[in-house]
Amino acid sequence: MDFQFQNNRPKRSKTRIVFLTLFLLVVAAGAFFVYAYFKVHKSGSSDSEQITFSVPRGASTRDVGERLEEKNLISGTTLFVLYSFYEGANGKIQAGDYQLDKKMSMAEILTSLTEGKVTRTLKRVTVVEGWKNSLIRDQLEEAGLVTESQFEDAVKANHEFKFNPYARSVNYEGFLFPDTYQFDVTWDANQIIQRMLRNFESKITDQMLADMERKNLKMEDVIVLASIIEREVGRNPSVTIDANVSAMMQRERENVASIFYNRLEIDMPLQSDATVNYATGKSDRRALFSDLEIDSPYNTYKYKGLPPGPISNPGINSIRAAIYPADTDYLYFLNDPSGVAYYGRTIEEHNSNRARYLE
């Protein structure tokens, strides 16, 4: 009698190979989806630049993608085509002239092109380093872009932002990045705030975040400190700001950051006039002696530690100073009438500087 034996192992091996292949494909697809998601929603550039872009009649999605890539508005045509297909936007891009910005993400660009947001009136608005939200509101209101109530509602809304929930808890004070913007007059207050927040995200590099983690620094503390540095370091408007002055100011920011960290380390009050003026609503450089008696958590003469929130919207140089302070043993500083900073290790040195440069 003949017996036939069948070995099932090869079939099992093939099944395992198939399952492993499918698993790897799923992992790869998931990784690509995550990569693509962040890629299409990431700001195209850290610098604002308006680009006039024309879509001719009958242009395919690939044609449009290639033209966008040629103008450095997107990073890749293929991803643009795939994203358009995913969003069901194939064949929906409308012909016309558009005013696009290099800071726009691929998702924003596609939205503009499919909704037919052709060239419209743009308003140029400059947000200065060290401005409070209220000053930004006034500037936007003067430009005719928002009303006071619209702005206040917008900063209280929940925006998509990497540094929530803290940023939202302080109405995004400290996170509305100072820059010169071109805002479409048809945008509402939420879109304007979202653009400024996206600009902030683009300025904070992965290296900065890694260094903050290594130094055990929290973003909220960095921004609070940076907002104080921004208000403490500056120059009299009559002083010409050239490259040498700018470099000196950055060293001053880093020295002032070092002084505040030194004070925090020994449990000494920050004694910042800028935080007191924030509490009183004054814009003076120095606080009056009477102001130092105000009972406010922003009175850093009376209360130790950092104040409960940012006092301004700092620029990138002050943020960098808060992350990368100088290495000093200074505990005191003052600014002369032109804005130049002088430092002291002891109260005696500080008083000597006061007599020399202020009295």
ZIFEN-V440282 format. One record per run of one state. SS is the DSSP state (H for helix, E for strand, C for the rest). FROM is the first residue (numbers start at 1). LEN is the number of residues. If there is no record, write none. Layout:
ss=[SS SS]
from=[FROM FROM]
len=[LEN LEN]
//
This chain:
ss=[C H C E C H C H C E C H C E C H C H C H C E C H C H C H C H C H C H C H C E C E C H C]
from=[1 9 42 50 56 61 71 77 87 96 102 106 115 122 127 133 143 148 157 166 170 180 185 189 204 206 215 219 233 243 266 273 281 291 294 316 324 332 336 341 345 347 358]
len=[8 33 8 6 5 10 6 10 9 6 4 9 7 5 6 10 5 9 9 4 10 5 4 15 2 9 4 14 10 23 7 8 10 3 22 8 8 4 5 4 2 11 2]
//
